[in-house]
Amino acid sequence: MLKTVTIQRPVVNLKATGVQIKSLRNKCGYTVHDIQAVFGFEYPQAVYAWESGKSIPTIDNLLVLAHLFDVSIEEIVIQRMIEIEVSCVSNKIEKLCRKNCNDCKLQLSA
């Protein structure tokens, strides 16, 4: 018997995360060039790309930013939740997100 449940899954909002990075940078008194220097970037374009929401820092760079801004990564990364339908023919649907079940498949519906 096929069972389906709807779960909430976070999705990173790039634009809002960029706005948050810029806001935290300004709040802490850092310039774009300060951040550039911390990461050893030759050019500041990566920092501008983060702040404009065109890209997001890698996890290791998020750890550094969290340390610089004295916040958690969760306070830097802005997310929204989407609903996903999870269908499974096994009777272990509750554990689907935590286990790899060969009888299961994910069906996205946003």
C-alpha positions as CSV (number, residue, x, y, z in Angstrom):
1,M,0.0,0.0,0.0
2,L,1.4,3.4,-1.0
3,K,1.5,5.9,1.8
4,T,2.0,9.7,1.4
5,V,2.9,12.3,3.9
6,T,3.6,16.0,3.4
7,I,6.8,17.3,5.1
8,Q,8.3,20.8,5.3
9,R,11.7,21.3,3.6
10,P,13.8,24.4,3.9
11,V,15.0,26.2,0.8
12,V,17.7,28.9,0.9
13,N,16.4,32.4,-0.2
14,L,19.5,33.7,-2.0
15,K,18.3,37.3,-2.2
16,A,17.3,37.5,1.4
17,T,20.5,35.8,2.5
18,G,22.5,38.4,0.5
19,V,20.6,41.3,2.2
20,Q,21.3,39.7,5.5
21,I,25.1,39.3,4.8
22,K,25.3,43.0,3.8
23,S,23.3,44.1,6.8
24,L,25.5,42.1,9.2
25,R,28.6,43.3,7.5
26,N,27.5,46.9,7.9
27,K,26.4,46.3,11.5
28,C,29.8,45.0,12.4
29,G,31.6,47.9,10.7
30,Y,33.3,45.8,8.0
31,T,33.7,47.0,4.4
32,V,33.5,44.7,1.4
33,H,37.3,45.1,1.1
34,D,37.7,43.9,4.7
35,I,35.7,40.8,3.9
36,Q,37.7,40.3,0.7
37,A,40.9,40.5,2.7
38,V,39.7,38.0,5.3
39,F,39.1,35.4,2.6
40,G,42.1,36.3,0.6
41,F,40.1,37.0,-2.5
42,E,42.0,38.8,-5.3
43,Y,38.9,40.7,-6.2
44,P,35.8,41.7,-4.2
45,Q,33.3,40.3,-6.8
46,A,32.6,37.2,-4.7
47,V,31.5,39.3,-1.8
48,Y,29.3,41.5,-4.0
49,A,27.8,38.3,-5.5
50,W,26.9,37.1,-2.1
51,E,25.3,40.4,-1.1
52,S,23.3,40.7,-4.3
53,G,22.0,37.1,-4.0
54,K,23.7,35.9,-7.1
55,S,25.6,33.2,-5.1
56,I,25.9,32.0,-1.6
57,P,29.1,31.4,0.4
58,T,30.3,27.9,0.7
59,I,29.8,26.2,4.1
60,D,33.4,26.9,5.2
61,N,33.0,30.6,4.2
62,L,29.7,30.7,6.1
63,L,31.5,29.4,9.2
64,V,34.0,32.3,8.9
65,L,31.3,34.9,8.3
66,A,29.4,33.6,11.4
67,H,32.6,34.0,13.4
68,L,33.2,37.5,12.1
69,F,29.6,38.6,12.6
70,D,29.3,36.8,15.9
71,V,26.1,35.0,14.8
72,S,25.1,31.5,14.0
73,I,25.0,30.3,10.4
74,E,21.2,30.1,10.7
75,E,21.1,33.8,11.4
76,I,23.0,34.4,8.1
77,V,21.2,32.0,5.8
78,I,17.6,33.0,5.2
79,Q,15.3,30.2,4.3
80,R,11.7,29.6,3.4
81,M,9.8,26.3,3.8
82,I,8.2,24.4,1.0
83,E,6.0,21.4,1.2
84,I,7.1,18.1,-0.2
85,E,5.0,15.0,-0.7
86,V,6.8,11.9,0.3
87,S,5.4,8.6,-1.0
88,C,6.5,5.1,0.1
89,V,5.3,1.6,-0.3
90,S,7.0,0.5,2.9
91,N,5.4,0.8,6.3
92,K,8.3,3.0,7.6
93,I,7.1,6.3,6.1
94,E,7.8,8.1,9.4
95,K,11.5,7.4,9.1
96,L,11.8,8.1,5.4
97,C,13.7,11.3,5.8
98,R,16.3,9.7,8.0
99,K,16.8,6.3,6.3
100,N,17.6,5.2,2.7
101,C,14.6,3.0,1.8
102,N,14.8,1.2,-1.6
103,D,11.0,1.0,-1.7
104,C,10.6,4.8,-1.4
105,K,10.6,7.7,-3.9
106,L,10.3,11.4,-3.4
107,Q,7.8,13.5,-5.3
108,L,8.4,17.2,-5.2
109,S,5.4,19.5,-5.2
110,A,6.1,23.1,-4.5
